Structure formats: C-alpha cells, structure tokens
Amino acid sequence: MTTEYNFIKACWGQPVDRVPVWLMRQAGRYLKQYKEVRAQGGGTFLDLCKDPARAAEVTIQPIDLLDVDAAILFSDILTPIEPMGMKLDFVPGPVFENPIRTIADVDALVVPENMAEAVSYVPAIIKRLRVAFENRVPLIGFGGAPFTLACYMVEGKGSKDFASLKQMMYSDFPLYDALMQKITEMDRRYLNMQIEAGAQTIQIFDTWGGLLAPHDYERYILPYIQQLINGLNRDGIPIIYFVKHGGTMLELVKEAGSDVLGLDWHVNLGKARDLLGNDVAVQGNLDPTVLYAPKEYIEKEVQRILDENGDRPGFIFNLGHGILPTVPPENAIHMVECVHRLSQK
C-alpha cells in the first residue's frame, strides 16, 4: 500500500506524476493552530511531545493546512536520551542537567532494552497517526544521528561550535568511542521501535555533522552512522539522512548508506545530483528564509530548484532546514501549491 504514495516512490527513485513535498518542522510555532493546542494543554514543549493526543493533533495540522505529501512524527531528537539517565529540560532550548564528561558518566548511561516501554508515548503517537493517515499520506519517524546527540549530551545545551565534544573527540578517543557506541545502540533500538510501531520512513537528523572537516567526518562520524543505518530493519522502509552543511563532502555522506540524502541550501541541487549519481534519491533544498519573500519570488525559487533537478526521478522537495517560527503560513501553503502545480506531469 505504501508504495503507491508519491513520497515513498520518490524515496526509492521511482517515477512520480508530481514531485512530493513536505517541510522540516512543518508542525510548529508558525501555525496558530499549533499555538492553540499548546496553550490548551499547558505545560512545556516536552509535555506536548509526551501527550499522544496533542502530539498527534499537531502532526495532523500541517497535512490539513498545507496539503503536503508526508507527515513527520511530532517529537524531538533528544527525547530518547532521557531514559538513558540524563534529565532533559527546555528553557526554551534543550538543557541537560549533568553533561557527559568522564568515562564514569558514560558507564552510568543506560541503553534501555525495551524502547517501546522507555518512551511509550512515541509508539502511542505513531499508532494514532497511522489510523488517521491511512491511504492519505505516509508517516515519517525520525531520530538524531549519534554525533548530533552526542553534541548536546557533552555540551549540555546548544552551542555554535560544541567545543566540549570536539575536545573529547580529539584528546580522548576511547572515551568518545565509548559514548558513541552507547548512543548508536540506543538510536538503533529507538528507530527500530518506530518502524515496528508503524513508521513508513525514517529520517536521521545530523544537524551538527557539518561542523567537522571532511577527514574528521570520515573518522568521527561516518563509522557510527553506518553502524546505525546498517542496524535498522530497513525492509521496505526508506532511510533519509540529513547533514546540515554537508554539501562539501557529499561523497562521504553518501557512504553512510541511506536511500535518500537531505540537502541544505548551500549546495546547487543539480550539481549535487550529478556528483551523487542516480542510485540515491535527494531531498531539499529551498532556503527557509525564502518563505518570507513575495509569492512571486517563492514561485521563481521553486521553479529554479525543479529546473536544477531536471526530470530525474528520486527527488523530494523540502526546505534546506526547518521552517522558521515567524514565517507566514500562507507562504508555506503557496510554496507547496507551486511545487505540485509546476511539477505536474
């Protein structure tokens, strides 16, 4: 049944009658409907992630409003870190109370045997959504890549350079490796749990993977992301891997082994496709700030990206990163309409 969706077909490089489109962070603060649900339930962002009814509702909202071709589970990449034994809060950005700095800290981390119990709200949300979306749109599950998760776990919060993790990486590789092995195994169990619950695609976000030079990416990131992707129950489930600022090392990023590569807006999509070849699909790559532009300009940029792709199969239109919270929703709606209209065959 899922192979009939344009989005799934594009993931596998199959022909489609129009280019599928969805937006990273398509459920969120730019929608007044999201704000209303958030206000009704009260509590924190994390509380919303853990409430199956409300999390399902905000996942459904952009499907109704934007007419996108895929839904993505409403959650956060850091939620599975909590059951490892790290207290997480959002103030408003993510903060871990006791960052990882020593081998004793790593040894204390727990990799739950049963992720469906450890984060029981996640499979509960997925099951609700599969019922809501049946024969309408496919559901994307997701998680953070091991390196990106490690960035937050070691730094304790967001950062421009994540110097604490880099210091660990360069000065104490055994400690770094021990941490990455634990995160990778947790990630494998977490994403496989989502597949078992009903996710029809998995996207892996390596938001901070582009912080490293290509040779460092090859040593400190690539082995773990390969281990993760190879450990997923991928039968019939396409895997999307997105590395922000990864455009300078696409050949290495491709070696991770995903079925689809997400591209940010710092790379020409056509040149990226020429470099990557036809055996991997791509997703991207409109600059999110273009959604502040007049509608005529948005349409021009959509056409430019469609032209860069040409008539090659295996293309999913998306932003080059998450939609920004102050974007007018009508501009996002217009962008989706442009993709569908301009790519219709």
Summary of the structure (lengths in Angstrom):
residues: 345
radius of gyration: 19.2
end to end distance: 22.3
largest distance: 58.6
contacts: 1197
relative contact order: 0.14
helix: 53%
strand: 12%
